[in-house]
């Protein structure tokens, strides 16, 4: 491994500061749109099956969501230079504790304030070295509503596909939950930790 590749993976000073500020940023974010919670209270079924979709991982491998039948799935749009980037660690904790009952996929995107300018190789290195991420990370793409929006995020934010929700991520680290039957059940805004009680309750898990 070359010196340049090691440098690429290490946290920058800005990233280290953001990691330390994460609890404060999350607390402040709860007061605004980043604290949004949406629930499919009527248990509306999707129009198009979630299990018909797939994702290309940063390894180049294609992963079919049909492999997730019988598991709860968490889909998270991520970025390396965000005040919420510390959630990589919390998501990894969930993965290690409950990996037999849930699946997590990170979707890096540069859609909010240019906070993910790295390429796929650098993102993978950053996640592994600094947060020990072992759950799948998708190829970098677009998560907001436009012509380039990834198919899975189009499904997540179009009620003509998912049955009820039109809400795309408010910022980096928006979290969508799909239940064991492929139904979109919840959206949690970026400031809500995946280890908070209300998030764990949505997964029917205990801290």
LOMARDO-420484 format. One record per residue (C-alpha): residue in three letters; x, y negated, z. Coordinates in steps of 0.25 Angstrom, whole numbers, padded with zeros to 4 digits, always signed. Example, Ala and Ser with C-alpha at 12.3 -4.5 7.8 and 13.67 -1.06 7.14 Angstrom:
// LOMARDO-420484
ALA+0049+0018+0031
SER+0055+0004+0029
END
This chain:
// LOMARDO-420484
UNK+0000+0000+0000
UNK+0006-0013-0004
UNK+0007-0026+0005
UNK-0004-0033-0004
UNK-0014-0022-0002
UNK-0012-0023+0013
UNK-0014-0038+0013
UNK-0026-0036+0005
UNK-0033-0028+0016
UNK-0029-0036+0028
UNK-0039-0046+0034
UNK-0036-0061+0030
UNK-0035-0071+0041
UNK-0049-0076+0037
UNK-0055-0062+0038
UNK-0049-0059+0052
UNK-0055-0073+0057
UNK-0069-0069+0051
UNK-0068-0055+0058
UNK-0066-0062+0071
UNK-0077-0072+0069
UNK-0087-0061+0064
UNK-0095-0061+0078
UNK-0097-0076+0077
UNK-0100-0076+0062
UNK-0110-0065+0064
UNK-0117-0072+0076
UNK-0118-0085+0068
UNK-0123-0077+0056
UNK-0135-0071+0064
UNK-0141-0085+0065
UNK-0143-0086+0050
UNK-0146-0078+0037
UNK-0134-0068+0040
UNK-0142-0063+0051
UNK-0154-0059+0042
UNK-0160-0045+0045
UNK-0170-0039+0035
UNK-0178-0027+0037
UNK-0187-0018+0028
UNK-0197-0017+0039
UNK-0208-0011+0029
UNK-0198+0000+0025
UNK-0200-0004+0011
UNK-0194+0007+0001
UNK-0184+0003-0010
UNK-0189+0001-0024
UNK-0176+0006-0030
UNK-0169+0017-0022
UNK-0156+0013-0014
UNK-0151+0027-0017
UNK-0151+0024-0032
UNK-0140+0014-0030
UNK-0125+0016-0029
UNK-0112+0007-0025
UNK-0098+0007-0031
UNK-0088+0007-0019
UNK-0075+0000-0019
UNK-0068+0013-0022
UNK-0075+0014-0035
UNK-0084+0025-0031
UNK-0099+0025-0033
UNK-0108+0027-0021
UNK-0123+0031-0023
UNK-0132+0026-0012
UNK-0140+0040-0013
UNK-0128+0045-0005
UNK-0134+0037+0007
UNK-0147+0044+0008
UNK-0151+0047+0022
UNK-0141+0036+0027
UNK-0143+0022+0031
UNK-0135+0013+0022
UNK-0129-0001+0025
UNK-0125-0010+0014
UNK-0117-0022+0017
UNK-0111-0033+0008
UNK-0097-0037+0013
UNK-0086-0046+0012
UNK-0071-0047+0018
UNK-0071-0062+0021
UNK-0084-0064+0028
UNK-0087-0067+0043
UNK-0095-0054+0043
UNK-0084-0045+0038
UNK-0082-0039+0052
UNK-0094-0031+0049
UNK-0086-0022+0041
UNK-0081-0017+0054
UNK-0095-0015+0060
UNK-0100-0008+0047
UNK-0088+0002+0049
UNK-0092+0004+0063
UNK-0106+0008+0058
UNK-0100+0017+0048
UNK-0091+0024+0058
UNK-0103+0026+0068
UNK-0114+0029+0059
UNK-0108+0034+0046
UNK-0116+0047+0046
UNK-0129+0039+0045
UNK-0126+0026+0038
UNK-0119+0021+0026
UNK-0112+0008+0024
UNK-0107+0001+0011
UNK-0100-0012+0010
UNK-0102-0021-0002
UNK-0092-0032-0003
UNK-0096-0044-0010
UNK-0091-0058-0013
UNK-0105-0065-0013
UNK-0104-0073+0000
UNK-0093-0085+0001
UNK-0083-0076-0007
UNK-0080-0068+0005
UNK-0076-0055-0003
UNK-0066-0059-0013
UNK-0058-0046-0012
UNK-0058-0035-0022
UNK-0063-0021-0019
UNK-0050-0016-0015
UNK-0047-0027-0006
UNK-0061-0026+0001
UNK-0059-0011+0003
UNK-0045-0013+0009
UNK-0050-0025+0018
UNK-0062-0016+0023
UNK-0054-0004+0026
UNK-0042-0011+0033
UNK-0049-0021+0041
UNK-0062-0015+0045
UNK-0059+0000+0042
UNK-0071+0001+0033
UNK-0074+0016+0028
UNK-0088+0014+0023
UNK-0090+0011+0008
UNK-0087-0002+0002
UNK-0093-0006-0012
UNK-0087-0013-0023
UNK-0087-0028-0021
UNK-0100-0034-0028
UNK-0111-0043-0027
UNK-0122-0042-0016
UNK-0130-0055-0018
UNK-0141-0056-0028
UNK-0136-0059-0042
UNK-0133-0052-0055
UNK-0121-0045-0049
UNK-0127-0040-0036
UNK-0124-0026-0034
UNK-0135-0016-0036
UNK-0136-0011-0022
UNK-0137-0026-0017
UNK-0148-0029-0028
UNK-0155-0017-0022
UNK-0154-0022-0007
UNK-0158-0036-0011
UNK-0170-0034-0021
UNK-0183-0029-0015
UNK-0187-0024-0029
UNK-0176-0013-0026
UNK-0175-0011-0011
UNK-0190-0014-0009
UNK-0190-0026+0001
UNK-0177-0034+0002
UNK-0172-0046-0006
UNK-0161-0051+0003
UNK-0147-0050-0002
UNK-0135-0051+0009
UNK-0134-0065+0016
UNK-0119-0064+0017
UNK-0108-0054+0018
UNK-0112-0042+0026
UNK-0127-0041+0024
UNK-0131-0027+0028
UNK-0142-0019+0021
UNK-0147-0005+0027
UNK-0153+0006+0019
UNK-0160+0017+0026
UNK-0159+0032+0024
UNK-0170+0032+0014
UNK-0163+0021+0005
UNK-0172+0010+0011
UNK-0167-0004+0013
UNK-0170-0007+0028
UNK-0162-0019+0032
UNK-0153-0031+0029
UNK-0144-0037+0039
UNK-0137-0050+0037
UNK-0122-0052+0038
UNK-0122-0057+0053
UNK-0129-0044+0058
UNK-0118-0034+0063
UNK-0120-0020+0058
UNK-0118-0016+0072
UNK-0129-0024+0078
UNK-0141-0017+0084
UNK-0151-0022+0074
UNK-0142-0017+0063
UNK-0140-0003+0070
UNK-0155-0002+0072
UNK-0157-0004+0057
UNK-0148+0008+0055
UNK-0155+0015+0067
UNK-0141+0016+0074
UNK-0136+0013+0087
UNK-0123+0005+0090
END
